[in-house]
Amino acid sequence: MKNYLKLDEWLIIEDGFHPEYQEISESIFSIGNGHMGQRANFEEDYSGPSLQGSYLAGVYYPDKTQVGWWKNGYPEYFAKVINSTNWIGIHVKIDGVVLDLATCPVNNFKRVLNMREGYLSRTFVATLPSGVEVKVEALRFVSMTRPEIGAIRYRITPLNREAVVTLTPYLDGDVMNRDSNHGEKFWEEVNRTNQMDSATLTMKTKKLDFYVTTATAVELLMDNAPIILEPVLVDKDHTVTLFKYAASATSRDHAVEDLVSQSEKRVQEAKAMGFDQLLSEQREAWKNKWNDSDIVITGDVAAQQGIRFNIFQLNQTYTGDDERLNIGPKGFTGEKYGGSTYWDTEAYCLPFYLSTSAQEIARNLLIYRYRHLEKAKENASKLGFKRGALYPMVTMNGEECHNEWEITFEEIHRNGAIAYAIYNYVNYTGDAEYLGEYGFEVLVEISRFWAERVNYSQSKNKYVILGVTGPNEYENNVNNNWYTNRMASWTMEYTLEVMRNLQESHPQRLHELVEKLGIESSETKKWQDIIANMYYPMDQEAGLFLQQDGFLDKVIIPATAINPSEVPINQHWSWDRILRSCYIKQADVLQGLFFLGDRYDLETKRRNFDFYEPLTVHESSLSPCVHSILACELGYRDKAYELYLRTSRLDLNDYNNDTEDGCHITSMAGTWMSVVYGFGGFRVQEGRVHLTPFLMAHWESYSFKLMFRGARINVIVKKDTVTIHNETSVEVPLTLYHQNYQLKANESLTVETTSARMIG
Amino acid sequence: MKNYLKLDEWLIIEDGFHPEYQEISESIFSIGNGHMGQRANFEEDYSGPSLQGSYLAGVYYPDKTQVGWWKNGYPEYFAKVINSTNWIGIHVKIDGVVLDLATCPVNNFKRVLNMREGYLSRTFVATLPSGVEVKVEALRFVSMTRPEIGAIRYRITPLNREAVVTLTPYLDGDVMNRDSNHGEKFWEEVNRTNQMDSATLTMKTKKLDFYVTTATAVELLMDNAPIILEPVLVDKDHTVTLFKYAASATSRDHAVEDLVSQSEKRVQEAKAMGFDQLLSEQREAWKNKWNDSDIVITGDVAAQQGIRFNIFQLNQTYTGDDERLNIGPKGFTGEKYGGSTYWDTEAYCLPFYLSTSAQEIARNLLIYRYRHLEKAKENASKLGFKRGALYPMVTMNGEECHNEWEITFEEIHRNGAIAYAIYNYVNYTGDAEYLGEYGFEVLVEISRFWAERVNYSQSKNKYVILGVTGPNEYENNVNNNWYTNRMASWTMEYTLEVMRNLQESHPQRLHELVEKLGIESSETKKWQDIIANMYYPMDQEAGLFLQQDGFLDKVIIPATAINPSEVPINQHWSWDRILRSCYIKQADVLQGLFFLGDRYDLETKRRNFDFYEPLTVHESSLSPCVHSILACELGYRDKAYELYLRTSRLDLNDYNNDTEDGCHITSMAGTWMSVVYGFGGFRVQEGRVHLTPFLMAHWESYSFKLMFRGARINVIVKKDTVTIHNETSVEVPLTLYHQNYQLKANESLTVETTSARMIG
């Protein structure tokens, strides 16, 4: 855990240069706009440790698989998010000497991520070997309104005497991925153009033929007067300013032959508009984003900064306007893990986008999987299944690209989350039409997979699911993971329920679908039989759901007993030791009790939480949020707060000692849930917004926004009152502390909570 | 399964060139002498598919580990058997055209491995583009009496007109391993010398600094007259003969500065002696080998050839005169798997060497592990154990170099086999002194490992062993593998028994050892408690030992139901499908019933065999031999014979479709066991040789040799009689068909078996 960043409600601040944490800072201060983004690398040369990273959404590389021992069925490649043309680069020389913060004294260094306005700035004073001191002020952003555009303002002011300043902006397409499996470069140069103050560089990936043209245009000012881009003598206390605009156009969006002209056109538009105007647009765009999605916490700056950082990164990563895209686990902050889509999207991210953006955005996330249904069927077939779909663990284009048998082949619970997301979306939005259009097909194919994946155990006289890895990846190849069995059975139940509903509401469409999918009554009967006879491992006496068969054969000792020098255990213990220990990487049984929360009573949740939470080491970023939400429901407020801080400041404090690889983007949606679903007690049931908020004793207040079926409400929780304000003209059916209201257009409802909170 | 090789009692014959099987033939026709060996690559250039391989015992390379996903605890490197300087190479030109069997018509091709005399020969007629036909006769061997020496006789005879023949013998050190993890070369050249008819090449490994000098000396004859080594016009029906002698000296055996002189000295000695004399020595050496270890089967050429091939390869691979060496799984026939030592040595190979060679050789195999004890303790410590030793799964120098968590960390039953080998050796030889000298220390450290590796299950009120992989590697990370639990408990039992015996026989030595090892009575009490309360998964009703917890939750369908097009399943099924299936790669419960055969009655063995054999796919080379032995014991003779053929002709018929990688050397000792322990019913109990032989109905007879405590007996089994001949002056206590005899010096015992066999 690290604490080198300053607390602030709206800013992330590195005050004083921390080269030892440079790669961590590069992750944290990343900027993005859903279309592209980059790590907070320096514009000028830097010879210290650094992970260069500039990424374009949807542009990837099928890197030839590397394994120690090949298993039949492994995919041929792992789809990597690729480091693309570096357009931020500016070689800086002062009196002929390269400016490099790794090689000269640095003072007054300050790096700021302005989350409110959406830009990254950096200032410092460097002392060159000649003794000249220069102040540098750099500010850059990628535009939320013009997804292909980025802009930099780079200022240099000699402080103690004049200096010759040479600024050489450049484009560098000769970049690598650090995680390239075979040390291979993924790009080859196609074309470049160069003029005095503009340039283009067109690169092409060696496989899949993604073309990317990056165009730049630059402008140099002495104080406020334009000058020619060449070495210039700058007087003491005068300032030379370089504006560098860039446009990145890809063959995903343009014809290859238009890339140069389109990127040049866009970059010249940006230059013509000017940096200040672009930045002003940026502020406005972020103001709107925050208006939709901000959570305000007063009385706890660490908590406030944490949640804003999470919301900021989510909004930077995925904007939902391109249904071919998804939410990469590192967003634009690093290259690790590759792929763009994990079960994280359905299990953790969907609720955030459901509540903070237009309904189409969540719907696009669902349709993304619908479009991959054929690939998911192929995947199941490849693994020997006669029917059904198994969605990939990691994917870019619908094909599996993960290559660890215990995950690739066995972490099949992901299928359950994809089915659950359909339920979640429909339950939230009321958009039952989605089921007939897309959802039912996905549900049927997933149910088919489950029906074939179970087997009947003569020994147990029940259906069992053998050889799986549950959400807790610190167990591999277990039998009867409770969560997996439960979600498998639930999927079949829900599929049958949707079928009944379609029969009533859209019998003709159902008829078409039954024909198309070849559903026979023997098949649905089989599902019913499995639902009725699924085996769930339990300790009846203790009233516990067992994570898997044999869990109680382990030595059960709370995680607090682990020697702190051996934490995180995944960086200190050998894998077998982790596997046979009782320690849990992330919510597993508890994940099920969260998803299916309305089917289990509080005492059941309490027994399981009390048993599993002490054993959980939360070494997955996706873990603390779920535990935090359940802790809220159970009234374990201190535990909830501890877990909330852990999830919300996971990267800011580098809890898991891996932020240098990039930020944990998808878990950030879990952080959002831990406030809204946790502290706010938000649920949607039978078309109503349910809330049971409480306030941490040391907080003054907090508030959050919720979009719901065309309305948007603001929930403000104070010491003694909860106020719900309907900001729209759409009525909202509301259940606050188990009491029903109908919140009319632009109406506010305030209730005293002194007694009401007791109910929650 | 392939059938392109001819049957013969003493020869392996490829009659007619099979370029499509060239890599398989290269494996099968390999030659070796325990010190070095090589695949049956051609001397002349060959541009078709070929795996070049020339290997030196004990010379290896720590190849940087390659994995898909790093797990804490993985070793940094995998020790590879390395392809070394190619000394067999002779560039051959006929009228200026390169002779290359991939590019010209080939007739009368015959490749023969002469197992009786220990050499490889090859003859063919090639038609060159010019129309000239040349007969080529190549013969080579590596000397069993001079371990550093190899020799080649290479003859060319133009058949239809004269031809200019150019022979250019060479040394090539610029060789690669096909399985190099990172495409790296492992060697660098240090020095080379060249004279008209001799040369040396000194290479050094890039890591670990193994130096190898290869010296050659050549001699060219026209018909029988020496000529100068240069292009020569050879008349029709005249023969030019090249003799090429090579000596390979390594820094394992010589000071680096002596390598050139020593190898030159040896090669000149060989040359002076001459090819025919060397070959005559070779014949004599092999005659002695066969005298000790031959098994003669009459009436079944396929069975005869199979067993001789196995014995031949074993004798080529390991001669036991260097205690630093062990038995690599591919011997000198391929580079795959790397390492030299697996549990194969203790579980499968030891009995062969115990029965067919001097006692010191088996003892050396045990001492090899004793010398690695400190490394095995480090290995356990690295995995988080406070005390005890975990021997590596794969090793060259005592360090683990395997990198698959389910094997490296979890296939811990190997420790049991290493303990069992000590028992096996002492039981066989009566050399109880070994225990006080070396054995007890190993037993204690292994028992300590087991005692820490178990945990007490509150739920079962028994000690359990969680998260292991048993011998059946088609299950991973299972709980309570019966075999592992059984061998763990057995190890502790045996260690305590040895302790009691030492207390009686060598109390002073025991006292020293107890001091040295720090054994306290609490520790041995703990072992007793574990022995008494170990959990063994069972199906009480069916009287079955369960391979592991939950085995009966599987769908149990005999392996005969697998679609033949999907066999071997490991080349067709995804790993998860294999894991959750009931199919067994190799003997697991049955391995335990073989090792501890005197503790289980025939009905117990029968129940378990009847259950497990139909589920076993024998996709490990180590499997059929154990099943075959048990089948013999149970009187399932047809099944025993089927499994015997499968084990004995595994490589000759390429049953598992992988012989091109090299031969399955260690399983060959299992083949030997399937005759001697299987058909012969051989066991050693209480210092007596027990035999209960039977004869397959279609065999005429078979015979095998057994060394036993200084004696050697020959067991001859015919239709109606069994004759045991004591070839030595040492008496042998013998139990034949459960009746005791004392076989005096040079005495023969013959019993009628018509009725006796009924007992067996």
Interface residues (C-beta under 8 A of the other chain):
Chain A: T65 Q66 V67 G68 W69 K71 N72 G73 K382 L383 G384 N403 E404 W405 F409 E410 N455 Y456 S457 Q458 S459 K460 V464 L466 G467 N476 N477 V478 N479 D549 G550 L552 D553 K554 V555 I556 N570 Q571 H572 W573 S574 W575 D576 R577 L579 R580
Chain B: T65 Q66 V67 G68 W69 K71 N72 G73 K382 L383 G384 N403 E404 W405 F409 E410 N455 Y456 S457 Q458 S459 K460 V464 L466 G467 N476 N477 V478 N479 D549 G550 L552 D553 K554 V555 I556 N570 Q571 H572 W573 S574 W575 D576 R577 L579 R580
